[in-house]
Amino acid sequence: MMDRHFILGKENEQMREIRDGEEKNPAPFGSKTFLLLDHPESLRVLEHSPGDLKSLRTYIGDVPISKIVGMRKETWLEGFQHGMTFRDVLFKCLHGQSLVPESLDYFLSSRMKAHSKCCTEGFYYFPQDDELKGTDAYGRKGIRFARRGDYYFVEQGQQRSIMAMFWIFQKIGIEGKLQQVDVESIDIAIGK
Protein backbone atom coordinates (compact mmCIF):
# COMPACT_ATOMS: atom_id res chain seq x y z
CA MET A 1 0.00 0.00 0.00
CA MET A 2 1.40 3.40 -1.01
CA ASP A 3 1.62 6.30 1.42
CA ARG A 4 -1.28 8.69 0.92
CA HIS A 5 -1.29 12.49 1.02
CA PHE A 6 -4.18 14.19 2.81
CA ILE A 7 -4.92 17.29 4.85
CA LEU A 8 -6.94 18.11 7.96
CA GLY A 9 -5.88 14.86 9.64
CA LYS A 10 -7.78 12.33 7.52
CA GLU A 11 -8.23 11.02 4.02
CA ASN A 12 -11.32 12.19 2.14
CA GLU A 13 -13.75 9.26 1.66
CA GLN A 14 -14.11 9.69 -2.11
CA MET A 15 -10.35 10.08 -2.53
CA ARG A 16 -9.87 6.87 -0.56
CA GLU A 17 -12.31 5.11 -2.90
CA ILE A 18 -10.34 6.27 -5.98
CA ARG A 19 -6.99 5.23 -4.45
CA ASP A 20 -8.31 1.87 -3.22
CA GLY A 21 -9.59 1.21 -6.75
CA GLU A 22 -6.17 2.03 -8.18
CA GLU A 23 -4.49 -0.40 -5.78
CA LYS A 24 -6.92 -3.21 -6.74
CA ASN A 25 -6.85 -2.60 -10.51
CA PRO A 26 -3.96 -0.34 -11.59
CA ALA A 27 -4.64 1.95 -14.56
CA PRO A 28 -2.27 1.41 -17.51
CA PHE A 29 -1.41 5.13 -17.51
CA GLY A 30 -0.59 5.04 -13.78
CA SER A 31 3.01 4.00 -14.43
CA LYS A 32 3.61 6.64 -17.12
CA THR A 33 5.73 9.68 -16.33
CA PHE A 34 3.63 12.77 -15.64
CA LEU A 35 4.75 15.48 -18.09
CA LEU A 36 4.71 19.27 -17.84
CA LEU A 37 3.86 20.93 -21.16
CA ASP A 38 6.54 23.61 -21.12
CA HIS A 39 9.29 21.38 -19.73
CA PRO A 40 12.03 20.52 -22.29
CA GLU A 41 11.62 16.78 -21.62
CA SER A 42 7.93 16.96 -22.62
CA LEU A 43 8.79 18.60 -25.93
CA ARG A 44 11.32 15.83 -26.60
CA VAL A 45 8.75 13.11 -25.86
CA LEU A 46 6.20 14.83 -28.11
CA GLU A 47 8.93 15.11 -30.77
CA HIS A 48 8.40 18.73 -31.68
CA SER A 49 9.75 22.14 -30.86
CA PRO A 50 7.80 25.34 -30.19
CA GLY A 51 8.49 26.40 -33.82
CA ASP A 52 6.50 23.40 -35.10
CA LEU A 53 3.20 24.73 -33.72
CA LYS A 54 1.09 26.10 -36.57
CA SER A 55 -2.59 26.82 -35.78
CA LEU A 56 -4.81 27.37 -32.76
CA ARG A 57 -8.49 26.58 -32.22
CA THR A 58 -10.65 26.23 -29.13
CA TYR A 59 -13.71 24.05 -28.67
CA ILE A 60 -15.74 22.12 -26.10
CA GLY A 61 -15.24 18.40 -26.42
CA ASP A 62 -14.45 15.05 -24.81
CA VAL A 63 -10.89 14.09 -23.88
CA PRO A 64 -9.82 10.41 -23.92
CA ILE A 65 -8.21 9.61 -20.57
CA SER A 66 -5.58 7.52 -22.37
CA LYS A 67 -4.36 10.66 -24.19
CA ILE A 68 -3.88 12.86 -21.10
CA VAL A 69 -0.13 13.04 -20.50
CA GLY A 70 0.30 15.80 -17.93
CA MET A 71 -0.41 19.46 -17.27
CA ARG A 72 0.81 22.86 -18.31
CA LYS A 73 2.50 23.61 -14.97
CA GLU A 74 2.73 22.02 -11.55
CA THR A 75 0.43 24.49 -9.78
CA TRP A 76 -1.66 22.93 -7.00
CA LEU A 77 0.37 19.72 -6.79
CA GLU A 78 1.96 19.68 -3.35
CA GLY A 79 5.29 17.87 -3.33
CA PHE A 80 5.40 17.32 -7.09
CA GLN A 81 8.80 16.39 -8.52
CA HIS A 82 9.84 15.89 -12.14
CA GLY A 83 9.86 12.20 -13.05
CA MET A 84 6.81 11.27 -10.97
CA THR A 85 4.25 8.91 -12.47
CA PHE A 86 0.50 9.51 -12.60
CA ARG A 87 0.14 7.02 -9.74
CA ASP A 88 2.74 8.93 -7.68
CA VAL A 89 0.76 12.14 -8.24
CA LEU A 90 -2.53 10.46 -7.23
CA PHE A 91 -1.13 9.15 -3.95
CA LYS A 92 1.49 11.75 -3.02
CA CYS A 93 0.31 15.12 -4.38
CA LEU A 94 -3.51 15.21 -4.26
CA HIS A 95 -5.57 15.64 -1.11
CA GLY A 96 -9.10 15.56 -2.59
CA GLN A 97 -10.59 17.67 0.21
CA SER A 98 -13.24 19.23 -2.05
CA LEU A 99 -14.65 15.85 -3.14
CA VAL A 100 -18.16 14.95 -2.03
CA PRO A 101 -20.18 11.85 -3.08
CA GLU A 102 -21.62 13.74 -6.08
CA SER A 103 -18.10 14.47 -7.37
CA LEU A 104 -17.58 10.91 -8.56
CA ASP A 105 -20.88 10.91 -10.49
CA TYR A 106 -19.94 14.29 -11.98
CA PHE A 107 -16.65 12.89 -13.33
CA LEU A 108 -18.56 10.16 -15.21
CA SER A 109 -21.38 12.39 -16.46
CA SER A 110 -21.87 14.26 -19.71
CA ARG A 111 -22.67 17.45 -17.77
CA MET A 112 -20.80 20.56 -18.87
CA LYS A 113 -17.34 20.85 -17.31
CA ALA A 114 -15.92 23.45 -19.71
CA HIS A 115 -14.36 26.56 -18.20
CA SER A 116 -16.25 28.83 -20.59
CA LYS A 117 -19.73 27.50 -19.76
CA CYS A 118 -19.39 25.63 -16.48
CA CYS A 119 -21.10 25.63 -13.17
CA THR A 120 -18.89 23.06 -11.46
CA GLU A 121 -21.35 21.36 -9.18
CA GLY A 122 -20.55 18.39 -7.02
CA PHE A 123 -17.65 19.79 -5.04
CA TYR A 124 -17.38 20.99 -1.46
CA TYR A 125 -17.68 24.75 -1.13
CA PHE A 126 -14.81 26.57 0.58
CA PRO A 127 -15.78 30.10 1.81
CA GLN A 128 -12.36 31.45 0.76
CA ASP A 129 -13.30 30.62 -2.84
CA ASP A 130 -15.57 33.71 -2.84
CA GLU A 131 -12.37 35.67 -3.35
CA LEU A 132 -11.62 33.96 -6.66
CA LYS A 133 -12.58 35.88 -9.77
CA GLY A 134 -14.04 34.10 -12.77
CA THR A 135 -15.41 31.20 -10.76
CA ASP A 136 -18.90 29.81 -10.43
CA ALA A 137 -21.08 29.67 -7.32
CA TYR A 138 -19.10 26.67 -6.07
CA GLY A 139 -15.80 28.49 -6.30
CA ARG A 140 -14.38 26.21 -8.96
CA LYS A 141 -13.42 27.14 -12.48
CA GLY A 142 -14.25 24.65 -15.20
CA ILE A 143 -11.83 22.15 -16.69
CA ARG A 144 -9.61 23.15 -19.61
CA PHE A 145 -7.01 21.20 -21.61
CA ALA A 146 -4.22 22.15 -23.99
CA ARG A 147 -4.04 19.74 -26.92
CA ARG A 148 -0.76 19.22 -28.74
CA GLY A 149 -1.09 16.77 -31.61
CA ASP A 150 -2.81 13.70 -30.13
CA TYR A 151 -1.94 14.51 -26.51
CA TYR A 152 -3.66 16.57 -23.81
CA PHE A 153 -2.28 18.59 -20.91
CA VAL A 154 -4.52 19.90 -18.11
CA GLU A 155 -4.53 23.71 -17.96
CA GLN A 156 -7.31 24.30 -15.42
CA GLY A 157 -8.74 21.81 -12.94
CA GLN A 158 -5.54 19.83 -12.44
CA GLN A 159 -6.49 17.87 -9.32
CA ARG A 160 -10.04 17.16 -10.50
CA SER A 161 -8.81 15.97 -13.90
CA ILE A 162 -6.27 13.55 -12.44
CA MET A 163 -8.79 12.13 -9.97
CA ALA A 164 -11.33 11.86 -12.80
CA MET A 165 -8.88 9.93 -15.00
CA PHE A 166 -8.50 7.18 -12.41
CA TRP A 167 -12.22 7.11 -11.52
CA ILE A 168 -13.28 6.95 -15.18
CA PHE A 169 -10.81 4.12 -15.79
CA GLN A 170 -12.19 2.20 -12.78
CA LYS A 171 -15.81 2.55 -13.92
CA ILE A 172 -15.61 2.61 -17.75
CA GLY A 173 -12.14 1.39 -18.71
CA ILE A 174 -9.25 2.80 -20.71
CA GLU A 175 -11.60 3.93 -23.51
CA GLY A 176 -13.32 6.36 -21.10
CA LYS A 177 -13.42 10.12 -21.70
CA LEU A 178 -13.64 13.24 -19.56
CA GLN A 179 -16.64 14.84 -21.23
CA GLN A 180 -17.61 18.41 -22.09
CA VAL A 181 -14.37 20.24 -21.27
CA ASP A 182 -12.66 23.20 -22.93
CA VAL A 183 -9.84 22.30 -25.30
CA GLU A 184 -7.27 24.67 -26.76
CA SER A 185 -5.80 22.76 -29.68
CA ILE A 186 -2.58 23.68 -31.43
CA ASP A 187 -1.89 21.68 -34.56
CA ILE A 188 1.67 20.55 -35.03
CA ALA A 189 3.49 20.75 -38.35
CA ILE A 190 6.44 18.41 -38.04
CA GLY A 191 9.06 18.18 -40.76
CA LYS A 192 8.21 21.41 -42.60
N, C-alpha and C positions, 0 to 999 in steps of 0.2 A: 504494500500500500504506500503510495506517494504521500509526502508531507503536503498539507493543504493550507493555503493562505486564506485568512479570514480576518474580519475586524469586529470590534465590539464584543470580543470574548467567545464567540461561537460561530459555527458555520451555518450559513443560510440554508434552509431546508431544500429549496429548489436547486441551489448550487450543489448541495450534497447529492441530490438525485442525478444531476448531470455527471458529476465526477464518478459516482458509483457505477453508472452506466458505462462510462469510459473504461473503468477497471474491468468490468465483466466482458465487454465487447469492444476492444480498442478500434477506433476509427483509423482507416488507412492513412489519412492525412496527419494523424497525431504524431507520427515520427518524422514528419518533414520539417525542415528548418523554416522558422518563421522569418520572413523577409521584410525589410523596410524599403519602401519604394525608392527613396532618394539615396540609399546606401550603395556605394560602388559595387558591392558583391551582388546585390539584386540586379543591377543592370547587366552584370556579366552573366548571371543565370538566365536572364531574359534575352540575352544575346543581342542587345541593341545599345546604342548610345543616345544621349538626349537629342543629337542631330538627326536621328532616324524618325523622330515623331513628326507626322505630317498633317493630320487634321483632327479637329475636336468636335464632338457632338455630345449633347446631354439628353437623357431620356429616363423614363421610369420603366423598370423591367425587373426580371427575375435573375438572380445570380446563382449559378450552380455551386454548391458548397465545395465540390472537388476542384474548382478553379480559383478559389480564394487562396492566395499565397502569402498574405501578410497585410501590412497597413502602411499608410504614408509615413507616419512618425510614431514614436513610442509613447506618446502622451497617454496618460491614464493607465499605464501598466507598471505598477509598483514592482521594483526589483528586476525589471527586464534587462537581459543581457544579450548581446549579439550572439548568435549560434544556438539560441534556445529553439526547441521544437514547439509545435502547437500544443502538444500535451503538457510540456513544461509551463507554457503560458497559462493554460487552463488551471493547473494545480498550484502554481507558484506566484502568479501575478494578478489573478482576478479574485475579488472578494464576493461579488454577487449580492451585495447588501440591498440593492433596489429590487431584486426579484421577489415576486409574489406568485401565488399559484396560477394566476391568469397569464403571467409572463410566458410560461412554457407553451400554452395554447396559442398565444400571440405569435411566437416564433414559427409555428407550423401553419398559421393561417394565411389567407390571401388578402388580409386587411392591409391597407396602405401603411407603408413604413417609410416612404420617401420623405426626405428632408423638406422638399418644397411643398408638400401637401399634407404632412403628417400631423396627427394628434396621437402621440405615442402613449396609448393606454396600456394598462397591464403592468405598470411598474410603481413601486413604492414612491410616494411623494416626499421629498425632502424640502422643508421650509426654505432653506438657503437657496434653493433653485429659483425662487422668485426673483433673485438678483440677476439671473441669466437673461440676456437679451436674445430674441429670436427663438425662444422655446415655446412649447405649447403649455397647456394648463398643468401638465404633469411634470414640467421642468425638464423635459428631455427633447433634444432635437431629434429629427428623424435619422434614418440610416442612409449613408451615401458611400459609394464605391468609386474608385478610380480604376478604369479598365485600360490595360496596356496589352494589345494583341489579344490573346485568349485568356489572360490572367487578370485577377481582380485584387485590389488592395483596399482595405477599409479606410475611408477618410473621416467619417463621422459615425459614432456609435460603435467604437472599437470593442469594448467589453461585451456589449449585447450581441454583436455579430459573431464573436468567437464562441460565446456560450450557445448561440443559435446553431452554429455549424455542428457542434457535437450533439445537441438535442435533435436536430433534424436528421442527422445520421442515425441516431439511436431509434428513431420512430419511423423513418421513411427509407433510409439506406443512402448509399453513396450518390445515387442519382437525385437526391433531394435538392431543393432550391430555396434560397431566402427570397421571398416574393415581395414585389411592389416596393423596390428601393430605388433611390436616385443612382444613376450611373453617369459618370463623366468619362467618355471613351475617347482615347487618342489612338488613331490608327498608326501603325508602324510601317514605314517603308524601308525594308532592309535590302541592302545590296543595290542602292541607287546607281 
